[in-house]
Amino acid sequence: MSANEPSAVTRRVLLTGAVAVAGAGLVDAVQSAARGSTPMGRVGRTTPDARATASSLKSLLAPATEPAPISHPLQEFEAALEHAQAKQRTRQRVKQRNAARRHDAAQHKHGHGDRAHAGASNRRHGSGVKAAKHDRHAERIRRRAAEHVDLPTARIQVQTRPAYYLADVAPEPPRRTLALTIDDGPDPDWTPTVLRLLDKYRMQATFCIVGVHVASYPRLVRDIARAGHAIVNHSYSHPLNFARLNERRIVHEITANQQLIEQTVKVTPQLFRSPGGDWSRFVYRALAAYDLLPLEWDVDPEDWTLPGRRVIQRRMLRAKPNDIVLCHDGGGDRQETVRALRRVLPKWKHSGYTVVPLRVPETRWQDLQR
């Protein structure tokens, strides 16, 4: 080792200082590079090697960033569609809320206006409404007056209920007797057959006949009377809701058929059966004015509903002594009724029943006199 050659210790100290100085320069170089400028301080101008080293260190010291995800075109479209739909729903909610507010405001405004208009209208037209009511009431009174009938003075007591049983017509009837009433005839298809059946079993019934059929088939009415059967007035045209007709129509239905029967067979009916069994106080008064008693029934097989021969037969055979039994020979197809009578009449005869016509005895008329 020569005298001018530094010792190992000196070399180590110098190397350490150089490294420190170089490190400080590198740090400044890195910071300046990050700022985009060149450090010009105590370390002076950097060398290309220092710049390369600084660039390497900058890349090493830069924070790691995650790569941007790669998006699919379909995903982007779905996201955009969902966003558009959300905006549309928001606009619809706003529009509905605004419309509801406008409607409420209009209702409030019109409500006050309608009430005010109604009050003014009532005040303005109140007298006109009262006048119209008065006119309608007067019209009803005039109509009732035109439909009103002054009935003749009744010579018998006005009844308050019809006769349901044989004893209501003829007090103290014979034992084991009943009455068979046949309605809505005469009919050329069924009445002759019924007459033959009654003659076969030596029975006499009561025919409740309708005026329009009397006018059409007077010969059948005479056949009924000639066979000894009773005849009952069953109105002229058999209208429904008989008791609800006006007074003039009720009187016409009673009197027109009464006169027609008297002219046809020279017989004056004593009983009147209302169509459908429909009664009222005026009907009772009108019957009393024309010397008629109201007649009903007790046993109704409802043969007019065409329930079948067996049903009609079973219901008719329920009859007991003193009953008034109803059936029909007119008003429709009565084949089931005729077939039922072919079995009922012999059974009644075998059971010892006597079928009698309904006639009001003289003693009963005397009791009814006023």
Secondary structure, DSSP 8 states (H G I E B T S, - for coil): --SSS--HHHHHHHHHHHHHHHHHHHHHHHHHHHHTS---STT-S--HHHHHHHHHHHHHHS----------HHHHHHHHHHHHHHHHHHHHHHHHHHHHHHHHHHHHHHHHHHHHHHHHHHHHHHHHHHHHHHHHHHHHHHHHHHH-------SB---SS-B-BHHHHSSS--TTEEEEEEEEE--TTTHHHHHHHHHHTT---EEEE-HHHHHH-HHHHHHHHHTT-EEEE--SS--SSGGGS-HHHHHHHHHHHHHHHHHHHS----EE--GGG---HHHHHHHHHTT-EEB--SB---GGG---HHHHHHHHTT--TTBEEEEESSSS--HHHHHHHHHHHHHHHHTT-EE------HHHHHHHB-
